[in-house]
Amino acid sequence: MRSTTTTARRGLRPGPAAVLLAAALAATALLTAGPAAAGAADRDRDGDGGRRPAVRITAPVGGAVAPGTGAPGAGTFEGAGFLINVEARTRDDVAIPVREALNIRNPDLLGAANPNYPGLDVRVDVDLPKPDGGVIPAGTNLANLFNVAGTDDTPGPGVTVWAGWHVLESIPADVDAFTITAAVTDEAGRVGRDRVTLEVDRDGPASGQALTPPPGPVLGDGRDDRDGPRVELNGPRRRSSVATGPAGTPVNPSGSLFFLQVDALDRTGAGIGVSENGPGNGPGQVDAPGSILDAGAIATAGPNRNFPGLVLTFDAALRQPNGNLIPAGQNLAPLFNVAGSQSTHRGVLTTADWVVGGSLELPEGQDTLTVTATVTDAAGRTGSDRSRFGISDTVDGQALTPAP
């Protein structure tokens, strides 16, 4: 749990930028040196009591992804279409500098540290054909392609930072498996890391978009069915607290700014209608591929047309940055940022992310926030999950981490 005040530390220390630059270089060496070197580095850093960030790739979960249909010189938006989500939990008062936001992308800086999250380093060990026909070389730092970042207030001295990216790129035709490696560096230069190896499903649908049917009318009564999708709220962390955001209409970059990850497993093969590629339509977006934002649907209290089977509600009102007040219980799914799908041995798994831009308006005396996520498949069968979170003493989500 991060205090709203900053505790001064004794002694001379290099500035955060210098520490992060040095650590980023160290992380680069670790990510390219192989598992043995990474393991040795882990042991070298255990002199601090093992308090480096605990890093976990929460999406994809293993299994397989679609290859996508793009190739060098022949780009397409029908790419692999899965999400990469990275969770980094601090376990002491040493922070991870982040500028939480609904858009942290800087594609022109690909390969460099992301100025909104300079401690994040994510790489794959294969080339990635881009939608424009170019190629991202294997081993490139992909942090500047990430879409969103948010933070929740974890029990104990630390916080949990999340970042998510919808992968529009494809996997080369001669690749049957690849590895994603994620590293996160804190202000003291300590590095936490995780990696996941994925198969490339050459026998299934060619793209992530093709793993799910097109969005269509949602049937059913919205009540849970025994054979409905298995739904899980995997972000924020269980037992965490969230910032409410400043009272009144929040002014950018302030807000609640916590990260929601909703997973829906299609256990029966009925299909969950999703347009993983969007295109999103919201403020500043004009047919933005890779985004599922459908902000106009909030005014009509309608579904997200890119993911109509998703319903997500709060038991408190949400004041948007434009001043609009969304009442408690209204479907907030149109505000989700990105979605992606992958194959598992149990069925197609769809993941959707949202960083909450706005401020919660809690009724007097309410000191928790209940979040309910419901997903209905193409057969009208429904599954749901619900979590209750505390309210952080830190009001502005932006203040849970120092600015980069």
ROPA-272404 format. One record per residue (C-alpha): x, y, z; chain. Coordinates in steps of 0.05 Angstrom, whole numbers, plus 5000, padded with zeros to 4 digits. Each point is the difference from the previous one (the first is absolute). Last residue first. Example, Ala and Ser with C-alpha at 12.3 -4.5 7.8 and 13.67 -1.06 7.14 Angstrom:
2
<px->5273&py->4979&pz->5143&unit->A> .
<px->4973&py->4931&pz->5013&unit->A> .
end
This chain:
404
<px->5173&py->5175&pz->4703&unit->A> .
<px->4945&py->5024&pz->5046&unit->A> .
<px->4999&py->4966&pz->5068&unit->A> .
<px->4949&py->4944&pz->5011&unit->A> .
<px->4935&py->4999&pz->5040&unit->A> .
<px->4994&py->5074&pz->4986&unit->A> .
<px->4970&py->4990&pz->4931&unit->A> .
<px->4943&py->4961&pz->5031&unit->A> .
<px->4980&py->5064&pz->5036&unit->A> .
<px->4967&py->4990&pz->5068&unit->A> .
<px->5055&py->4962&pz->5037&unit->A> .
<px->4965&py->4973&pz->5062&unit->A> .
<px->4979&py->4943&pz->4956&unit->A> .
<px->4928&py->4975&pz->4997&unit->A> .
<px->4992&py->4925&pz->5009&unit->A> .
<px->4982&py->4952&pz->4945&unit->A> .
<px->4942&py->4952&pz->4992&unit->A> .
<px->5003&py->4949&pz->4944&unit->A> .
<px->4947&py->4968&pz->4956&unit->A> .
<px->5001&py->4948&pz->4945&unit->A> .
<px->4951&py->4980&pz->4947&unit->A> .
<px->4978&py->4948&pz->4950&unit->A> .
<px->4944&py->5001&pz->4949&unit->A> .
<px->4970&py->4955&pz->4946&unit->A> .
<px->4963&py->5035&pz->4943&unit->A> .
<px->5027&py->4952&pz->4947&unit->A> .
<px->5047&py->5054&pz->4973&unit->A> .
<px->5033&py->5007&pz->5068&unit->A> .
<px->4981&py->5046&pz->5058&unit->A> .
<px->5053&py->5033&pz->5044&unit->A> .
<px->4988&py->5032&pz->5068&unit->A> .
<px->5048&py->5041&pz->5042&unit->A> .
<px->4981&py->5029&pz->5068&unit->A> .
<px->5042&py->5051&pz->5037&unit->A> .
<px->4984&py->5017&pz->5073&unit->A> .
<px->5034&py->5062&pz->5027&unit->A> .
<px->5011&py->5007&pz->5075&unit->A> .
<px->4995&py->5055&pz->5053&unit->A> .
<px->4928&py->5021&pz->4992&unit->A> .
<px->4979&py->5049&pz->5056&unit->A> .
<px->4974&py->5053&pz->4953&unit->A> .
<px->4989&py->4972&pz->4930&unit->A> .
<px->5064&py->4993&pz->4960&unit->A> .
<px->5015&py->5045&pz->4940&unit->A> .
<px->5057&py->4966&pz->4963&unit->A> .
<px->5043&py->5045&pz->4957&unit->A> .
<px->5018&py->4994&pz->4926&unit->A> .
<px->5045&py->4960&pz->4955&unit->A> .
<px->4995&py->4928&pz->5023&unit->A> .
<px->5053&py->4960&pz->4963&unit->A> .
<px->4964&py->4945&pz->4962&unit->A> .
<px->5023&py->4933&pz->4974&unit->A> .
<px->4965&py->4941&pz->4965&unit->A> .
<px->5022&py->4927&pz->4996&unit->A> .
<px->4969&py->4946&pz->4957&unit->A> .
<px->5018&py->4927&pz->5012&unit->A> .
<px->4981&py->4949&pz->4946&unit->A> .
<px->4991&py->4930&pz->5026&unit->A> .
<px->5024&py->4953&pz->5055&unit->A> .
<px->5067&py->4982&pz->4968&unit->A> .
<px->5012&py->5074&pz->4991&unit->A> .
<px->4994&py->5044&pz->4938&unit->A> .
<px->5010&py->5076&pz->5001&unit->A> .
<px->4957&py->5063&pz->4997&unit->A> .
<px->5010&py->5075&pz->5006&unit->A> .
<px->4964&py->5061&pz->5027&unit->A> .
<px->5018&py->5073&pz->5008&unit->A> .
<px->4976&py->5065&pz->5032&unit->A> .
<px->4935&py->4986&pz->5037&unit->A> .
<px->4955&py->5061&pz->5006&unit->A> .
<px->4940&py->4967&pz->4964&unit->A> .
<px->5001&py->4946&pz->5056&unit->A> .
<px->4977&py->5050&pz->5053&unit->A> .
<px->4929&py->4972&pz->5005&unit->A> .
<px->4960&py->5043&pz->5048&unit->A> .
<px->4994&py->4974&pz->5072&unit->A> .
<px->5022&py->5064&pz->5034&unit->A> .
<px->4984&py->5061&pz->4958&unit->A> .
<px->5047&py->5027&pz->4946&unit->A> .
<px->5011&py->5074&pz->5013&unit->A> .
<px->5024&py->5040&pz->4940&unit->A> .
<px->5051&py->5054&pz->5017&unit->A> .
<px->5045&py->4989&pz->4939&unit->A> .
<px->5052&py->4967&pz->5046&unit->A> .
<px->4947&py->4948&pz->5018&unit->A> .
<px->4966&py->4997&pz->5069&unit->A> .
<px->4987&py->4928&pz->5019&unit->A> .
<px->4943&py->4980&pz->5045&unit->A> .
<px->5007&py->4944&pz->5051&unit->A> .
<px->4980&py->4927&pz->5002&unit->A> .
<px->5043&py->4990&pz->4938&unit->A> .
<px->4979&py->4962&pz->4938&unit->A> .
<px->5030&py->4960&pz->4943&unit->A> .
<px->4959&py->4967&pz->4945&unit->A> .
<px->5035&py->4964&pz->4943&unit->A> .
<px->4957&py->4964&pz->4948&unit->A> .
<px->5001&py->5060&pz->4954&unit->A> .
<px->5075&py->4999&pz->4989&unit->A> .
<px->5015&py->5047&pz->4941&unit->A> .
<px->4931&py->5032&pz->5004&unit->A> .
<px->5012&py->5016&pz->5074&unit->A> .
<px->4930&py->4995&pz->5028&unit->A> .
<px->4950&py->5057&pz->5007&unit->A> .
<px->4989&py->5051&pz->5055&unit->A> .
<px->4982&py->5049&pz->4944&unit->A> .
<px->5052&py->5052&pz->5019&unit->A> .
<px->5050&py->4945&pz->5018&unit->A> .
<px->4995&py->4971&pz->4930&unit->A> .
<px->5038&py->5059&pz->4971&unit->A> .
<px->5063&py->4978&pz->5037&unit->A> .
<px->5009&py->4936&pz->4960&unit->A> .
<px->5073&py->4984&pz->5018&unit->A> .
<px->5020&py->4934&pz->4968&unit->A> .
<px->5069&py->5022&pz->4980&unit->A> .
<px->5047&py->4960&pz->4955&unit->A> .
<px->4984&py->5039&pz->4937&unit->A> .
<px->4982&py->5073&pz->5012&unit->A> .
<px->4940&py->5019&pz->4956&unit->A> .
<px->5008&py->5073&pz->5016&unit->A> .
<px->5022&py->5009&pz->5072&unit->A> .
<px->5012&py->5066&pz->5035&unit->A> .
<px->4940&py->4990&pz->5046&unit->A> .
<px->4970&py->4932&pz->4985&unit->A> .
<px->4990&py->4950&pz->4945&unit->A> .
<px->5039&py->4935&pz->5004&unit->A> .
<px->5008&py->4957&pz->4938&unit->A> .
<px->4998&py->4952&pz->5032&unit->A> .
<px->5053&py->4947&pz->4985&unit->A> .
<px->4974&py->4951&pz->5052&unit->A> .
<px->4930&py->5004&pz->4971&unit->A> .
<px->4967&py->4953&pz->5049&unit->A> .
<px->4941&py->4952&pz->4999&unit->A> .
<px->5012&py->4944&pz->5050&unit->A> .
<px->4996&py->4932&pz->4966&unit->A> .
<px->4957&py->4939&pz->5015&unit->A> .
<px->5064&py->4959&pz->5010&unit->A> .
<px->4975&py->4973&pz->5066&unit->A> .
<px->5053&py->5027&pz->5048&unit->A> .
<px->5007&py->5070&pz->4969&unit->A> .
<px->5046&py->5029&pz->5053&unit->A> .
<px->4989&py->5073&pz->5019&unit->A> .
<px->5055&py->5041&pz->5032&unit->A> .
<px->4989&py->5070&pz->5026&unit->A> .
<px->5060&py->5043&pz->5018&unit->A> .
<px->4986&py->5067&pz->5033&unit->A> .
<px->5054&py->5052&pz->5014&unit->A> .
<px->4993&py->5057&pz->5049&unit->A> .
<px->5004&py->5072&pz->4977&unit->A> .
<px->4955&py->5034&pz->5051&unit->A> .
<px->5013&py->5067&pz->4968&unit->A> .
<px->5053&py->5052&pz->4987&unit->A> .
<px->5035&py->5011&pz->4933&unit->A> .
<px->4955&py->5034&pz->4980&unit->A> .
<px->4951&py->5040&pz->5042&unit->A> .
<px->4950&py->4961&pz->5041&unit->A> .
<px->4929&py->5027&pz->5004&unit->A> .
<px->4980&py->5003&pz->5073&unit->A> .
<px->5040&py->4969&pz->5056&unit->A> .
<px->5069&py->4974&pz->4980&unit->A> .
<px->5008&py->4927&pz->4981&unit->A> .
<px->4970&py->4943&pz->5041&unit->A> .
<px->5065&py->4962&pz->5008&unit->A> .
<px->4994&py->4925&pz->5003&unit->A> .
<px->5013&py->4951&pz->5056&unit->A> .
<px->5027&py->4929&pz->4992&unit->A> .
<px->4970&py->4938&pz->5032&unit->A> .
<px->5003&py->4962&pz->4934&unit->A> .
<px->5046&py->5032&pz->4949&unit->A> .
<px->4968&py->5050&pz->4952&unit->A> .
<px->4998&py->4963&pz->4952&unit->A> .
<px->4984&py->4927&pz->4989&unit->A> .
<px->4924&py->5007&pz->4999&unit->A> .
<px->4982&py->4930&pz->4976&unit->A> .
<px->4945&py->4974&pz->4955&unit->A> .
<px->4989&py->4927&pz->4981&unit->A> .
<px->4952&py->5003&pz->4942&unit->A> .
<px->4932&py->4968&pz->5012&unit->A> .
<px->4989&py->4926&pz->5011&unit->A> .
<px->4970&py->5006&pz->5070&unit->A> .
<px->4963&py->5063&pz->4979&unit->A> .
<px->5005&py->5067&pz->5035&unit->A> .
<px->4944&py->5049&pz->4988&unit->A> .
<px->5002&py->5050&pz->4943&unit->A> .
<px->4932&py->4977&pz->4973&unit->A> .
<px->5024&py->4971&pz->4934&unit->A> .
<px->5016&py->5030&pz->4932&unit->A> .
<px->5052&py->5051&pz->4980&unit->A> .
<px->4993&py->5027&pz->4929&unit->A> .
<px->5065&py->4995&pz->4959&unit->A> .
<px->5075&py->5009&pz->5006&unit->A> .
<px->5039&py->4960&pz->4948&unit->A> .
<px->5018&py->4930&pz->5021&unit->A> .
<px->5064&py->4988&pz->5040&unit->A> .
<px->5066&py->4968&pz->4981&unit->A> .
<px->4997&py->5036&pz->4933&unit->A> .
<px->5022&py->5066&pz->5031&unit->A> .
<px->5061&py->4966&pz->5029&unit->A> .
<px->5019&py->4981&pz->4930&unit->A> .
<px->5008&py->4937&pz->4957&unit->A> .
<px->4948&py->4957&pz->5035&unit->A> .
<px->5027&py->4932&pz->5021&unit->A> .
<px->5051&py->4952&pz->4972&unit->A> .
<px->5061&py->5047&pz->5002&unit->A> .
<px->4991&py->5012&pz->5075&unit->A> .
<px->5064&py->5036&pz->5021&unit->A> .
<px->5023&py->4973&pz->5067&unit->A> .
<px->5015&py->5048&pz->5057&unit->A> .
<px->5057&py->5006&pz->5049&unit->A> .
<px->4992&py->5045&pz->5061&unit->A> .
<px->5051&py->5043&pz->5036&unit->A> .
<px->5004&py->5039&pz->5065&unit->A> .
<px->5046&py->5053&pz->5028&unit->A> .
<px->5016&py->5043&pz->5060&unit->A> .
<px->5058&py->5049&pz->4997&unit->A> .
<px->5029&py->5042&pz->5056&unit->A> .
<px->5027&py->5068&pz->4977&unit->A> .
<px->4982&py->5036&pz->5064&unit->A> .
<px->4944&py->5037&pz->4965&unit->A> .
<px->4967&py->4935&pz->4977&unit->A> .
<px->5015&py->4960&pz->4937&unit->A> .
<px->4948&py->4956&pz->4965&unit->A> .
<px->5018&py->4942&pz->4954&unit->A> .
<px->4955&py->4962&pz->4952&unit->A> .
<px->5021&py->4942&pz->4955&unit->A> .
<px->4954&py->4971&pz->4946&unit->A> .
<px->5022&py->4934&pz->4969&unit->A> .
<px->4985&py->4970&pz->4932&unit->A> .
<px->4972&py->4937&pz->4969&unit->A> .
<px->4985&py->4973&pz->4930&unit->A> .
<px->5037&py->5053&pz->4960&unit->A> .
<px->5011&py->4991&pz->4925&unit->A> .
<px->4940&py->5042&pz->4979&unit->A> .
<px->5022&py->5061&pz->5041&unit->A> .
<px->4953&py->5021&pz->5056&unit->A> .
<px->4953&py->5059&pz->4987&unit->A> .
<px->4994&py->5070&pz->5031&unit->A> .
<px->4936&py->5032&pz->5026&unit->A> .
<px->5019&py->4980&pz->5071&unit->A> .
<px->4954&py->5035&pz->5049&unit->A> .
<px->5043&py->5027&pz->5057&unit->A> .
<px->4988&py->5005&pz->5076&unit->A> .
<px->5036&py->5029&pz->5060&unit->A> .
<px->4988&py->4989&pz->5074&unit->A> .
<px->5033&py->5029&pz->5062&unit->A> .
<px->4987&py->4970&pz->5069&unit->A> .
<px->5016&py->5040&pz->5062&unit->A> .
<px->5046&py->4989&pz->5059&unit->A> .
<px->5004&py->5007&pz->5076&unit->A> .
<px->4947&py->4948&pz->5020&unit->A> .
<px->4934&py->4987&pz->4965&unit->A> .
<px->5004&py->5022&pz->4927&unit->A> .
<px->4977&py->5068&pz->4977&unit->A> .
<px->4980&py->4994&pz->4927&unit->A> .
<px->5036&py->5027&pz->4939&unit->A> .
<px->4985&py->5012&pz->4926&unit->A> .
<px->5035&py->4997&pz->4932&unit->A> .
<px->4971&py->4999&pz->4930&unit->A> .
<px->5018&py->4988&pz->4927&unit->A> .
<px->5069&py->4967&pz->4999&unit->A> .
<px->5038&py->5012&pz->4935&unit->A> .
<px->5054&py->5040&pz->5035&unit->A> .
<px->5019&py->4941&pz->5043&unit->A> .
<px->5018&py->4955&pz->4941&unit->A> .
<px->5075&py->4996&pz->5014&unit->A> .
<px->5028&py->4967&pz->4937&unit->A> .
<px->5027&py->4929&pz->5009&unit->A> .
<px->4976&py->4974&pz->4933&unit->A> .
<px->4996&py->5054&pz->4947&unit->A> .
<px->4935&py->5038&pz->4989&unit->A> .
<px->4983&py->4992&pz->4927&unit->A> .
<px->4967&py->5046&pz->4950&unit->A> .
<px->4937&py->4982&pz->4960&unit->A> .
<px->4957&py->5055&pz->5029&unit->A> .
<px->4964&py->4953&pz->5047&unit->A> .
<px->5067&py->4978&pz->5029&unit->A> .
<px->5037&py->4934&pz->4989&unit->A> .
<px->5029&py->4979&pz->5068&unit->A> .
<px->5070&py->4970&pz->5002&unit->A> .
<px->5010&py->4946&pz->5053&unit->A> .
<px->5028&py->4999&pz->5071&unit->A> .
<px->4947&py->5045&pz->5031&unit->A> .
<px->5016&py->5060&pz->5044&unit->A> .
<px->4968&py->5041&pz->5056&unit->A> .
<px->5038&py->5053&pz->5041&unit->A> .
<px->4962&py->5044&pz->5049&unit->A> .
<px->5041&py->5046&pz->5045&unit->A> .
<px->4989&py->5061&pz->4956&unit->A> .
<px->4925&py->5000&pz->5008&unit->A> .
<px->4973&py->5064&pz->4969&unit->A> .
<px->5066&py->5016&pz->4966&unit->A> .
<px->4999&py->4930&pz->4969&unit->A> .
<px->5072&py->4977&pz->4997&unit->A> .
<px->5027&py->4994&pz->4929&unit->A> .
<px->4988&py->4945&pz->4948&unit->A> .
<px->4938&py->5034&pz->4971&unit->A> .
<px->5003&py->5075&pz->5012&unit->A> .
<px->4956&py->5018&pz->4940&unit->A> .
<px->4948&py->4951&pz->5027&unit->A> .
<px->4990&py->5042&pz->5064&unit->A> .
<px->4940&py->4968&pz->5035&unit->A> .
<px->4981&py->5019&pz->5071&unit->A> .
<px->4926&py->5010&pz->4986&unit->A> .
<px->4947&py->4991&pz->5054&unit->A> .
<px->5050&py->5027&pz->5051&unit->A> .
<px->5044&py->4985&pz->5060&unit->A> .
<px->5066&py->5038&pz->4997&unit->A> .
<px->5045&py->4950&pz->5032&unit->A> .
<px->5061&py->5001&pz->5046&unit->A> .
<px->5008&py->4933&pz->5036&unit->A> .
<px->5008&py->5012&pz->5075&unit->A> .
<px->5045&py->4978&pz->5056&unit->A> .
<px->4957&py->5000&pz->5063&unit->A> .
<px->4997&py->4924&pz->5004&unit->A> .
<px->4968&py->4942&pz->4962&unit->A> .
<px->4987&py->5030&pz->4932&unit->A> .
<px->4954&py->4960&pz->4955&unit->A> .
<px->5009&py->5000&pz->4925&unit->A> .
<px->4944&py->4972&pz->4956&unit->A> .
<px->5012&py->4994&pz->4925&unit->A> .
<px->4944&py->4990&pz->4950&unit->A> .
<px->5014&py->4977&pz->4928&unit->A> .
<px->4935&py->4995&pz->4961&unit->A> .
<px->4985&py->4956&pz->4940&unit->A> .
<px->4984&py->5020&pz->4928&unit->A> .
<px->5051&py->4958&pz->4961&unit->A> .
<px->4990&py->5047&pz->4942&unit->A> .
<px->4942&py->5014&pz->4953&unit->A> .
<px->5021&py->5074&pz->4997&unit->A> .
<px->5039&py->4984&pz->4937&unit->A> .
<px->5070&py->5010&pz->4973&unit->A> .
<px->5029&py->4968&pz->4938&unit->A> .
<px->5073&py->5023&pz->4995&unit->A> .
<px->5021&py->4953&pz->5055&unit->A> .
<px->4940&py->4956&pz->5016&unit->A> .
<px->4931&py->5010&pz->5030&unit->A> .
<px->4947&py->4945&pz->5007&unit->A> .
<px->5000&py->4992&pz->5075&unit->A> .
<px->5033&py->4942&pz->5035&unit->A> .
<px->4944&py->4983&pz->5048&unit->A> .
<px->5023&py->4991&pz->5072&unit->A> .
<px->5013&py->4938&pz->5041&unit->A> .
<px->5001&py->4974&pz->5071&unit->A> .
<px->5033&py->5046&pz->5051&unit->A> .
<px->4962&py->5051&pz->5042&unit->A> .
<px->5003&py->5058&pz->4951&unit->A> .
<px->4988&py->5042&pz->5041&unit->A> .
<px->5017&py->5005&pz->5074&unit->A> .
<px->5076&py->5006&pz->4988&unit->A> .
<px->5024&py->5005&pz->5072&unit->A> .
<px->5053&py->5044&pz->5033&unit->A> .
<px->5015&py->5003&pz->5074&unit->A> .
<px->5041&py->5063&pz->5008&unit->A> .
<px->5067&py->4992&pz->5036&unit->A> .
<px->4992&py->4987&pz->5074&unit->A> .
<px->5038&py->4935&pz->5002&unit->A> .
<px->5035&py->5016&pz->5065&unit->A> .
<px->5044&py->5054&pz->4968&unit->A> .
<px->5056&py->4950&pz->4990&unit->A> .
<px->4954&py->4962&pz->4953&unit->A> .
<px->5026&py->5041&pz->4942&unit->A> .
<px->5059&py->4954&pz->4984&unit->A> .
<px->4954&py->4940&pz->5003&unit->A> .
<px->4954&py->5029&pz->4948&unit->A> .
<px->5060&py->5018&pz->4957&unit->A> .
<px->5022&py->4928&pz->5001&unit->A> .
<px->4931&py->4977&pz->4978&unit->A> .
<px->5000&py->5050&pz->4943&unit->A> .
<px->5068&py->4976&pz->4977&unit->A> .
<px->4975&py->4928&pz->4999&unit->A> .
<px->4935&py->5019&pz->4965&unit->A> .
<px->5031&py->5034&pz->4939&unit->A> .
<px->5046&py->5059&pz->4989&unit->A> .
<px->4953&py->5043&pz->4959&unit->A> .
<px->4951&py->5018&pz->5055&unit->A> .
<px->5055&py->5007&pz->5052&unit->A> .
<px->5040&py->5048&pz->4957&unit->A> .
<px->4939&py->5042&pz->4986&unit->A> .
<px->4983&py->5000&pz->5075&unit->A> .
<px->5069&py->5027&pz->5016&unit->A> .
<px->4992&py->5055&pz->4949&unit->A> .
<px->4932&py->5016&pz->5029&unit->A> .
<px->5031&py->5001&pz->5069&unit->A> .
<px->5051&py->5052&pz->4980&unit->A> .
<px->4947&py->5043&pz->4967&unit->A> .
<px->4953&py->4991&pz->5059&unit->A> .
<px->5053&py->5022&pz->5050&unit->A> .
<px->5020&py->5060&pz->4959&unit->A> .
<px->4927&py->5022&pz->4991&unit->A> .
<px->4985&py->4990&pz->5074&unit->A> .
<px->5057&py->5045&pz->5023&unit->A> .
<px->5063&py->4968&pz->5028&unit->A> .
<px->4999&py->4990&pz->5075&unit->A> .
<px->5035&py->5037&pz->5057&unit->A> .
<px->4984&py->4979&pz->5070&unit->A> .
<px->4936&py->4996&pz->5041&unit->A> .
<px->4932&py->4989&pz->4970&unit->A> .
<px->4944&py->5051&pz->5004&unit->A> .
<px->4930&py->4972&pz->5008&unit->A> .
<px->4949&py->5023&pz->4949&unit->A> .
<px->4930&py->5018&pz->5022&unit->A> .
<px->4934&py->4972&pz->4974&unit->A> .
<px->5021&py->4934&pz->5028&unit->A> .
<px->5006&py->4939&pz->4956&unit->A> .
<px->4969&py->4935&pz->5022&unit->A> .
end
